[in-house]
Amino acid sequence: MSLRKLNTALATGVVLFTLYLGLSFVLPLDTSFPGLPNWPSGDSGFPFVKGSREIAMGLAMGILLVTGHRRALGWVLLMVAAAPFGDMVNVVAHHGSTASAFGIHGLTSALIAVTGLLILRETSKARKAQEPATPAPAAQPA
């Protein structure tokens, strides 16, 4: 399997999971925030804000993936990795489950960041291969 196909599969998984996660917070599916001991009440708006954030990130990544803007997708994936990292910090700061914080949110953040780095690596190799070699200066006659 080529690096491009692997990266596409990883990015597609990240996009689909992010959209699923966002929809599970917006739609009434009795979703809980993994790791927090005290889930904010349904009247707090927390699930809708979290779901909207996830949907927006999933759509941004999905559009870049579908339109073939792979370098931009790599950078956006690195940026998106900050969201689950922030969730991990939030769970730890509010005395939630450390195993959940690192095992769910930390690993998710790492997977998204690695996917972004792999896509950036792929695109930098492709960019270098496309650059024309600079010709050596011609010898001057004496």
Disulfide bonds with the S-S distance in Angstrom:
none
